[in-house]
């Protein structure tokens, strides 16, 4: 176990045989270590949100007495950053 997360070790063949079941386990909080010849080659684990909600940041600034304000340009930048995170990642090919 890592923290409260269960860890399951599976061969590549087991993962390929039933990827839907593997992903169902991951959605339930299980971390899957994919192995080839008893050697870990990949880890599939639930995604975790990174950072803090903007509302938390604003509340923290207010609590510290900050005079920072969210103007229209800042709000637009935040919206575009959120939209960019929702786009699929298309890495360059290693041709």
Z-matrix of the N, CA and C atoms (Angstrom, degrees):
N
C 1 1.459
C 2 1.530 1 110.14
N 3 1.321 2 115.17 1 139.10
C 4 1.455 3 121.57 2 172.82
C 5 1.516 4 105.07 3 -113.56
N 6 1.319 5 117.40 4 109.97
C 7 1.459 6 119.71 5 -172.47
C 8 1.516 7 107.77 6 62.57
N 9 1.327 8 116.77 7 -125.17
C 10 1.461 9 121.33 8 176.74
C 11 1.521 10 111.61 9 -99.04
N 12 1.319 11 117.38 10 9.10
C 13 1.445 12 121.01 11 -173.45
C 14 1.528 13 111.22 12 -92.11
N 15 1.342 14 116.23 13 128.28
C 16 1.459 15 120.83 14 174.58
C 17 1.520 16 108.34 15 -74.50
N 18 1.331 17 116.17 16 146.50
C 19 1.457 18 121.58 17 179.23
C 20 1.524 19 108.02 18 -121.35
N 21 1.341 20 115.71 19 130.40
C 22 1.461 21 122.22 20 178.95
C 23 1.518 22 107.99 21 -122.07
N 24 1.330 23 117.46 22 134.57
C 25 1.458 24 122.39 23 177.31
C 26 1.522 25 107.91 24 -102.06
N 27 1.340 26 116.44 25 129.70
C 28 1.460 27 121.55 26 -178.99
C 29 1.523 28 109.26 27 -137.11
N 30 1.326 29 115.48 28 150.57
C 31 1.464 30 119.53 29 174.54
C 32 1.526 31 108.60 30 -78.35
N 33 1.331 32 115.80 31 162.61
C 34 1.463 33 119.98 32 175.97
C 35 1.525 34 110.24 33 -56.75
N 36 1.329 35 116.69 34 -42.02
C 37 1.470 36 121.14 35 -178.88
C 38 1.524 37 111.24 36 -61.36
N 39 1.337 38 117.34 37 -41.51
C 40 1.460 39 120.56 38 179.23
C 41 1.527 40 111.08 39 -64.08
N 42 1.324 41 116.88 40 -40.27
C 43 1.462 42 121.18 41 179.60
C 44 1.521 43 110.11 42 -64.97
N 45 1.332 44 116.50 43 -47.50
C 46 1.460 45 121.21 44 -178.31
C 47 1.526 46 111.04 45 -64.10
N 48 1.317 47 116.72 46 -36.87
C 49 1.470 48 121.66 47 -177.17
C 50 1.528 49 111.71 48 -60.60
N 51 1.342 50 117.12 49 -36.24
C 52 1.465 51 119.25 50 -176.69
C 53 1.521 52 110.91 51 -147.41
N 54 1.335 53 116.10 52 65.32
C 55 1.469 54 121.01 53 -178.20
C 56 1.529 55 111.11 54 -60.42
N 57 1.331 56 117.59 55 -32.83
C 58 1.471 57 119.78 56 179.76
C 59 1.526 58 110.43 57 -61.47
N 60 1.321 59 117.10 58 -41.90
C 61 1.468 60 121.18 59 178.40
C 62 1.528 61 111.19 60 -66.93
N 63 1.327 62 115.97 61 -39.80
C 64 1.462 63 120.80 62 178.56
C 65 1.530 64 109.53 63 -60.61
N 66 1.329 65 116.39 64 -48.58
C 67 1.469 66 119.84 65 -179.61
C 68 1.524 67 111.66 66 -65.56
N 69 1.334 68 117.75 67 -33.34
C 70 1.472 69 120.32 68 175.99
C 71 1.529 70 109.85 69 -62.65
N 72 1.344 71 116.61 70 -40.53
C 73 1.465 72 120.22 71 177.63
C 74 1.524 73 110.99 72 -64.18
N 75 1.335 74 116.19 73 -42.57
C 76 1.458 75 120.74 74 179.80
C 77 1.524 76 110.02 75 -61.48
N 78 1.332 77 116.87 76 -42.22
C 79 1.474 78 119.94 77 177.97
C 80 1.523 79 111.81 78 -61.83
N 81 1.329 80 117.26 79 -25.10
C 82 1.464 81 121.62 80 177.92
C 83 1.526 82 112.38 81 -85.90
N 84 1.349 83 116.80 82 0.36
C 85 1.461 84 120.09 83 176.72
C 86 1.511 85 115.12 84 103.63
N 87 1.333 86 118.01 85 5.02
C 88 1.463 87 121.44 86 -179.85
C 89 1.528 88 109.82 87 -83.70
N 90 1.315 89 116.47 88 137.22
C 91 1.465 90 122.28 89 173.25
C 92 1.521 91 107.26 90 -96.38
N 93 1.333 92 117.02 91 126.88
C 94 1.466 93 121.70 92 -178.09
C 95 1.529 94 109.10 93 -107.82
N 96 1.323 95 115.41 94 121.29
C 97 1.461 96 121.44 95 175.73
C 98 1.530 97 106.62 96 -96.77
N 99 1.330 98 115.97 97 117.42
C 100 1.465 99 121.73 98 -179.51
C 101 1.523 100 107.71 99 -90.78
N 102 1.346 101 115.35 100 127.92
C 103 1.458 102 119.72 101 -175.34
C 104 1.524 103 111.83 102 -122.05
N 105 1.316 104 114.48 103 149.16
C 106 1.462 105 122.32 104 172.04
C 107 1.521 106 105.71 105 -127.40
N 108 1.317 107 116.54 106 122.07
C 109 1.470 108 121.34 107 -177.20
C 110 1.533 109 111.19 108 53.07
N 111 1.315 110 116.31 109 44.72
C 112 1.475 111 123.86 110 177.97
C 113 1.525 112 113.15 111 62.27
N 114 1.340 113 116.93 112 24.15
C 115 1.462 114 122.12 113 177.60
C 116 1.520 115 107.60 114 -122.65
N 117 1.319 116 117.08 115 128.16
C 118 1.460 117 121.27 116 -179.28
C 119 1.525 118 110.19 117 -64.77
N 120 1.335 119 116.21 118 129.20
C 121 1.463 120 120.63 119 178.23
C 122 1.528 121 111.70 120 -118.43
N 123 1.338 122 116.45 121 -17.96
C 124 1.468 123 119.51 122 -179.94
C 125 1.522 124 108.99 123 -161.85
N 126 1.327 125 114.69 124 159.16
C 127 1.461 126 121.56 125 175.79
C 128 1.522 127 107.06 126 -130.46
N 129 1.318 128 115.94 127 130.14
C 130 1.460 129 121.42 128 174.90
C 131 1.519 130 105.76 129 -112.58
N 132 1.335 131 115.44 130 121.45
C 133 1.462 132 118.19 131 -177.77
C 134 1.522 133 109.45 132 -141.83
N 135 1.331 134 116.69 133 160.95
C 136 1.461 135 119.79 134 179.36
C 137 1.518 136 110.62 135 -60.50
N 138 1.321 137 115.13 136 142.01
C 139 1.462 138 118.37 137 176.50
C 140 1.518 139 108.89 138 -73.38
N 141 1.284 140 115.96 139 149.01
C 142 1.464 141 122.63 140 -179.74
C 143 1.517 142 108.35 141 -121.10
N 144 1.313 143 117.98 142 135.39
C 145 1.463 144 117.42 143 174.50
C 146 1.522 145 110.11 144 -63.05
N 147 1.312 146 115.51 145 142.08
C 148 1.456 147 121.05 146 -178.80
C 149 1.517 148 108.22 147 -109.87
N 150 1.316 149 115.91 148 138.52
C 151 1.456 150 119.86 149 176.71
C 152 1.518 151 112.68 150 87.09
N 153 1.328 152 114.38 151 -163.37
C 154 1.462 153 120.15 152 -178.20
C 155 1.514 154 109.61 153 -121.96
N 156 1.320 155 115.41 154 157.40
C 157 1.457 156 120.99 155 174.65
C 158 1.522 157 107.79 156 -65.59
N 159 1.331 158 117.12 157 145.53
C 160 1.460 159 120.99 158 179.90
C 161 1.526 160 110.68 159 -59.67
N 162 1.338 161 116.25 160 -33.70
C 163 1.465 162 119.48 161 178.58
C 164 1.534 163 110.93 162 -62.89
N 165 1.349 164 117.12 163 -34.82
C 166 1.466 165 120.66 164 176.90
C 167 1.523 166 110.61 165 -67.44
N 168 1.329 167 115.85 166 -40.67
C 169 1.465 168 120.02 167 179.67
C 170 1.522 169 109.86 168 -63.42
N 171 1.332 170 116.84 169 -45.54
C 172 1.465 171 121.17 170 179.95
C 173 1.525 172 110.89 171 -62.49
N 174 1.315 173 117.56 172 -44.09
C 175 1.467 174 121.19 173 178.42
C 176 1.524 175 110.80 174 -61.41
N 177 1.344 176 116.27 175 -40.38
C 178 1.463 177 120.54 176 178.51
C 179 1.523 178 110.88 177 -64.11
N 180 1.340 179 116.40 178 -42.77
C 181 1.471 180 120.03 179 178.14
C 182 1.529 181 110.93 180 -61.49
N 183 1.328 182 116.38 181 -43.69
C 184 1.469 183 120.21 182 179.16
C 185 1.522 184 110.75 183 -62.35
N 186 1.333 185 116.26 184 -41.83
C 187 1.460 186 120.60 185 -179.79
C 188 1.524 187 111.31 186 -63.43
N 189 1.315 188 117.43 187 -29.34
C 190 1.469 189 122.07 188 179.54
C 191 1.521 190 112.29 189 -87.41
N 192 1.339 191 115.86 190 -0.77
C 193 1.458 192 119.32 191 178.68
C 194 1.520 193 113.72 192 79.80
N 195 1.312 194 117.67 193 19.32
C 196 1.459 195 121.35 194 -178.98
C 197 1.523 196 110.84 195 -69.03
N 198 1.307 197 116.07 196 145.04
C 199 1.459 198 121.39 197 175.66
C 200 1.519 199 111.62 198 -97.29
N 201 1.342 200 117.83 199 10.43
C 202 1.464 201 121.24 200 -179.50
C 203 1.517 202 109.90 201 -61.44
N 204 1.325 203 115.41 202 140.66
C 205 1.463 204 120.19 203 179.63
C 206 1.517 205 108.93 204 -129.28
N 207 1.329 206 115.85 205 149.36
C 208 1.444 207 120.91 206 177.61
C 209 1.526 208 107.92 207 -90.43
N 210 1.339 209 116.72 208 109.71
C 211 1.454 210 119.75 209 177.63
C 212 1.534 211 109.59 210 -92.75
N 213 1.335 212 116.91 211 178.39
C 214 1.461 213 120.68 212 -176.36
C 215 1.527 214 112.37 213 -62.68
N 216 1.334 215 117.83 214 -39.62
C 217 1.462 216 120.43 215 179.78
C 218 1.528 217 111.14 216 -63.85
N 219 1.329 218 116.82 217 -42.50
C 220 1.463 219 120.55 218 179.62
C 221 1.522 220 110.11 219 -64.35
N 222 1.322 221 116.62 220 -45.24
C 223 1.466 222 120.91 221 179.90
C 224 1.531 223 110.16 222 -60.59
N 225 1.326 224 117.82 223 -41.11
C 226 1.470 225 122.02 224 178.95
C 227 1.529 226 110.21 225 -64.36
N 228 1.343 227 116.84 226 -42.15
C 229 1.467 228 120.48 227 178.31
C 230 1.526 229 111.11 228 -61.20
N 231 1.313 230 116.50 229 -41.65
C 232 1.474 231 120.79 230 178.76
C 233 1.523 232 109.98 231 -62.94
N 234 1.331 233 117.20 232 -47.24
C 235 1.465 234 120.64 233 179.51
C 236 1.525 235 111.12 234 -58.63
N 237 1.333 236 117.86 235 -43.37
C 238 1.458 237 120.78 236 -179.81
C 239 1.532 238 111.14 237 -67.02
N 240 1.322 239 116.96 238 -35.63
C 241 1.465 240 120.12 239 176.29
C 242 1.513 241 111.77 240 -64.58
N 243 1.317 242 116.66 241 -40.03
C 244 1.470 243 120.90 242 178.12
C 245 1.521 244 109.73 243 -65.82
N 246 1.315 245 117.52 244 -45.02
C 247 1.472 246 121.00 245 178.73
C 248 1.525 247 110.81 246 -60.65
N 249 1.317 248 117.21 247 -40.88
C 250 1.466 249 120.97 248 -179.33
C 251 1.524 250 111.02 249 -62.91
N 252 1.337 251 117.67 250 -34.77
C 253 1.460 252 121.18 251 179.75
C 254 1.522 253 111.60 252 -70.38
N 255 1.318 254 117.37 253 -21.73
C 256 1.469 255 121.14 254 -178.95
C 257 1.520 256 112.06 255 -87.49
N 258 1.329 257 118.15 256 -9.04
C 259 1.457 258 121.83 257 -179.48
C 260 1.528 259 109.20 258 -79.94
N 261 1.350 260 117.20 259 145.45
C 262 1.464 261 119.03 260 177.29
C 263 1.525 262 110.48 261 -64.95
N 264 1.302 263 115.07 262 146.99
C 265 1.461 264 121.04 263 179.26
C 266 1.517 265 108.32 264 -85.34
N 267 1.310 266 117.03 265 124.38
C 268 1.465 267 121.99 266 178.82
C 269 1.524 268 108.63 267 -119.60
N 270 1.327 269 116.64 268 86.43
C 271 1.461 270 119.37 269 -177.97
C 272 1.527 271 110.65 270 -69.64
N 273 1.335 272 117.78 271 156.18
C 274 1.467 273 120.23 272 177.57
C 275 1.529 274 109.73 273 -66.55
N 276 1.318 275 116.10 274 148.19
C 277 1.468 276 118.93 275 177.27
C 278 1.521 277 109.00 276 -76.09
N 279 1.300 278 115.37 277 152.93
C 280 1.473 279 121.16 278 -178.42
C 281 1.521 280 110.27 279 -100.94
N 282 1.347 281 116.61 280 32.32
C 283 1.467 282 124.72 281 -177.58
C 284 1.428 283 115.42 282 -38.17
